[in-house]
Amino acid sequence: QQQQQQQQQQQQQQRKRQFSLGSVFQSQKKRRAIGGSEAIDVGDAGAPSAEVMQTLESSFLHVLDILEIVFTGDRQSLKWAEYSPLLRDSRGGDTMDYRRLFVAIALLFELMHETLHRYAPKVLEFLQSATQLSNYQAESVRCWQNYVKFVGVARLKPLLPAVVGELLRLAQRLRPHALEACRLVCESLICGLTEA
């Protein structure tokens, strides 16, 4: 019986690791490279390998720093020149494609779902900055949802005033032009945090 419980726990943990990231990690073994016909091996499991996850976890803060350099437009940094083309608006110019930035951040949080709580204060500062610099775009809501969901309400208690304050600002700024996103922030995030 004890052995069965252990097996069930292991299976539950394995299922948690194999969460869905939409079309990012399909069960296909091969994909075509961008602009070419070369195939890239992405594995069988449909989820990142343990080695990829270990690398991501050890470099998570570095990734946040690079993203922050890019969205703040720190042109003095060598990282800006290297990574800013990835997040530029496809219509041209030097403007940031915040939709793409927030999709990348949300996926990063999904990948780090088991350990995001360790970085909760730093991630909060990062999200506040990204949200403010984007002029409170609706695309940031998914990032906030992932942040609250993966860090967890209990672990957010010390940061609750800052989190709720930022979410209230976001809702207020979304209300005139993105009513559905505003409703999502109010109902699923603010109410969930204040009722807990």
N, C-alpha and C positions, 0 to 999 in steps of 0.2 A: 504494500500500500504506500509506503514511504517512497519507494522507487517510482511508483506511478505518479505521485505528486511531483517528484523532481523532474520526471519526463514532461509532465504537463507544464511546469514552470519554464523549462527549457524551450518547449514549443511556443509558449506565449511570448517569451523573449525573442525568439527567432521571428515570429510573426510581426512583432513590433519593429524589428530591424528592416523588414521587407515592406515598409510603407510605400504607398503610391506617390509618385511625383509626376503624375500625368504622363505626358509623352517624353519626358526627359530620360527616364530609364525604362524603356520598353523591354519586353522579354526577348526581343530580337538579339541575336548574337553579333550581327554585323550591321554597320551603317555606312552610308556613303560619306566621304569627307566633303567638306564645303568646297565647291568649285572643282571637284575632281571625281574620279571613279575609284579611288582607293578605298578599301574597307577598313574600318576601325573596329577592333574587338572590344565590345563593351561588357562581356561576361554573360553568364546564363541566368543568374539569380534575379535580375530585375532591380537589384539594389546595389549600391556601391560596395566594393570589396572592403574587407577589414583593413587592408593596407591603405586604401584611399581614405577611409574614415579616420584612421590614426594620423595620417598626414594632415588632413583637414583640421582635426582637433588641435594638433600641435601648432598649426599655422593660423588658427582662427582670428586671433587678434591682429596678426599681420595683414590678413585679408581685409578686415574692417578698416585698418589704417590706410591701405591702398585705396579702398572705395571712398574713404573720406577725403583723401588727397584729390581724387578725381572729381567728386561732386562739389568740393569747395573751390576747385579751380586753382589749386596751388601749383602754378606753372614753374616755380623755382625747383620743384621736386622732379627728379628724373623719373619717378614713378608716374607722374602726370603724363609726360610725353609717351610713355610706354603703354599705359592703360586707357587713357582718355578716348582714343578712337573707338574703343569697344562700346562706350556708352554715349557716343555722340548721336545727335538727332540725324536720322537718315535723310532728312530734307536738306542737309548741308549746314555749313557754318560751324561755329564752336558751341552751339547750344547743347545742353545736356538732355538726353532722352530719359526723363525721369520714370516713364513707364517701364522702360527696360531696366533701369536701375532698381526699381522696387520689385520687379519680378525676380531679378537676381538675388536681392536681399531675402525675399520670401523663401526662395528655394534654398538659399544658404541656411536659413533658420530651420527649414524642414530637414535638411541633412544633419544638422546639429541638434535635433530635437531632444535627444537624451542628455546632452551636456550643456545646453544653452543656459541653464540656470546658474552655472558657474561664472558666467560673464554678465549677469543681469545688469549691474550698474553701468558697465562700459557700453553694453548694447543699448541701454536706455539713452545714454548721452548721444550715441551714434544715431539712433532713430529720431531723437528730438532734432538733431542737427539736419539730418536728411529731410525730414518732414518740413521743417521751417524753410530750408533753402529751396525746396520744391514749390514753395508757396502753398503748402497744405493740399497737395494733389490727392485725388480720390484713390489713386493706385497705392498709396501708402497704407491704406486700411488693412490689406492682407498681411503686411509686415507686422502691424500692431496686433492683429489677431493671432498670428503665429507666436509673437513674443509673449503675449499673455498666456496663450495655451501651453506653450512648451516650458516656460519658466514656472508657471503655476501660481495661482493666487496666494497660496501660503508663503511662497518664497518672495513674492512681490510686496508683502506687508510693509517692510521698511521703506520701500520705494513708492508706496501707494499714492501719497500726495503728488509727487512729480508725475507719475504715470497718469493719474486721473486728470490732473491739470492740463497736461499735454493733449489728452484725448478730448477734453472739453474745448480747448482751442481748435483742435482739428474739426470737431463737429460744428462749431460755430462758423468756421471758414468754409466748410463744405455745404452748409445749409442753403445758401443762395443758388448754387449751381449743380449740386450733386446730392439731391434729397435722399436717394436710396442709400448712398454711402454714409450720409449723416445718420440715417436711421440705424444702419448696421453698427456704427460706432456707439450710438446711444444705447441700443437694445442689447447688443451682444457683448460689448466691452465695458462701457461705463456701469451699466446696471449690474452686470455680472461681478465686477470688482467691488462695487459699493454694497451689494447684498451679501457678499461672502464674509 
